[in-house]
Amino acid sequence: MPRSYMFTKEQVLDAAIELTREKGFSAVSARSLGDRLGTTSRPIFSHFENMADVQKGIIGAANKIYQSFREEEIKSGRYVPYKASGMAYIRFAKEEKELFRFLFMRQNAFSELKEALAPIMDKSISRLMEQYHIQHEEAHHFHDQLWVHTHGIASMIATGFCNWNMDKVKKMLAESEEYLSRKYGENNVFK
């Protein structure tokens, strides 16, 4: 007969996400998860091999939360999909500071998320190629330049360096896009 566990894997991950939201990832330990669940650390290792495995679970769960921000922003229709992605990224940084910092500001974060984010980046580059009638390499460079700007704004907001409102953010991204559109053509992907 299979062993019955006191807590499900999802309950452990939910507790880990909440701890990360409240105190940052550095506060997540087997002991703090046990405390959050009202038990010892033992049940954590019924579902996870070690704390590195817990971290992978948090990465997946935090990325799902981020993707829900992105999907919501695209579905809202306030912006074209390319800009909606950038605005969602920044809104995620503003509303989920600790999850943003954990997901996007850790050492090796990009390499851990590369596979999950690759289809989104490919679609973004394809949109730029189509909009501007440019080759893949130019579209990739265009995307990278906007990405650096977007990530910089999001990082400054997530760390409390600045507290810009979304209207200011929208204007800043539009100005960056305007500069790049002069370089790549007159079409404006951020209308």
SVG drawing of the C-alpha trace seen along z (x, -y; Angstrom):
<svg xmlns="http://www.w3.org/2000/svg" viewBox="-9 -59 34 61">
<polyline fill="none" stroke="black" stroke-width="0.4" points="0.0,0.0 1.4,-3.5 2.5,-5.7 0.1,-8.5 1.6,-12.0 0.4,-14.6 0.9,-17.4 0.7,-17.3 3.6,-18.5 1.3,-21.5 0.8,-22.5 4.5,-22.5 5.1,-24.6 2.3,-27.0 4.0,-27.5 7.4,-28.0 5.9,-30.6 4.2,-32.5 7.5,-32.5 9.3,-33.8 6.7,-36.5 6.9,-37.6 10.6,-37.4 12.5,-36.5 13.9,-33.1 16.6,-33.3 14.0,-32.7 12.9,-29.4 14.4,-26.4 13.2,-23.0 12.6,-24.3 10.7,-27.4 8.5,-25.4 7.8,-22.9 7.0,-25.8 4.7,-27.3 2.9,-24.0 2.8,-23.4 5.0,-20.4 8.7,-19.4 10.9,-19.5 10.4,-15.8 7.3,-16.0 9.1,-18.4 11.5,-15.6 8.6,-13.2 8.0,-15.1 11.4,-16.7 14.8,-15.1 16.5,-18.2 16.3,-22.0 17.6,-22.4 14.6,-20.3 12.3,-22.7 14.0,-25.6 13.2,-24.1 9.6,-23.8 9.5,-27.4 11.0,-28.5 8.3,-26.6 5.5,-28.0 6.8,-31.5 7.1,-31.3 3.4,-30.2 2.5,-33.3 4.5,-35.5 3.0,-33.9 -0.5,-34.6 0.5,-38.3 1.6,-38.2 -1.5,-36.4 -3.7,-38.8 -2.0,-41.8 -2.2,-40.4 -5.8,-39.5 -6.7,-43.0 -6.1,-44.5 -4.6,-47.7 -1.4,-47.1 -0.2,-45.1 1.2,-41.7 4.8,-42.8 4.3,-45.8 1.9,-43.9 4.7,-41.4 7.0,-44.2 4.3,-45.9 3.4,-42.6 7.0,-42.0 7.3,-45.4 3.9,-45.0 5.0,-41.6 8.1,-43.4 6.0,-46.0 3.3,-43.7 5.4,-40.6 8.8,-42.2 10.2,-39.1 9.0,-36.6 10.4,-38.9 13.8,-39.1 13.9,-35.4 12.9,-34.5 14.8,-37.1 17.6,-38.6 19.4,-35.5 22.7,-34.3 22.1,-31.8 18.4,-32.8 18.3,-33.2 19.9,-29.8 17.4,-28.1 14.5,-29.8 15.9,-29.8 13.9,-26.7 10.6,-28.0 11.1,-31.5 12.5,-30.6 9.1,-30.2 8.0,-33.7 11.2,-35.2 11.0,-33.5 7.5,-34.8 8.5,-38.3 11.4,-38.3 9.1,-37.0 6.7,-39.8 9.5,-42.3 10.7,-40.7 7.2,-40.9 6.5,-44.5 9.7,-46.0 10.5,-43.7 13.9,-43.0 16.1,-39.9 16.3,-37.7 19.6,-39.2 18.3,-42.7 15.1,-41.8 17.0,-39.9 19.2,-43.0 16.0,-45.2 14.5,-42.9 17.6,-42.7 17.8,-46.5 14.2,-46.8 14.7,-43.9 17.6,-45.6 15.5,-48.8 12.5,-46.8 14.5,-44.6 16.3,-47.7 13.0,-49.5 11.6,-46.3 14.7,-45.7 14.8,-49.3 11.1,-49.0 11.6,-45.5 14.5,-46.7 12.8,-49.9 15.4,-52.0 12.5,-53.9 8.7,-53.7 7.5,-54.8 3.9,-54.5 2.8,-52.5 1.9,-55.6 5.6,-56.8 6.8,-53.3 4.5,-53.2 6.0,-56.5 9.5,-55.4 9.0,-52.2 7.4,-54.2 10.3,-56.6 12.7,-53.6 10.7,-52.0 10.4,-55.3 14.2,-55.6 14.6,-52.0 11.8,-52.4 13.7,-55.3 16.6,-52.9 14.5,-50.0 11.7,-51.8 8.6,-53.9 6.2,-51.2 5.4,-51.4 5.0,-48.1 3.8,-49.9 0.8,-51.8"/>
</svg>
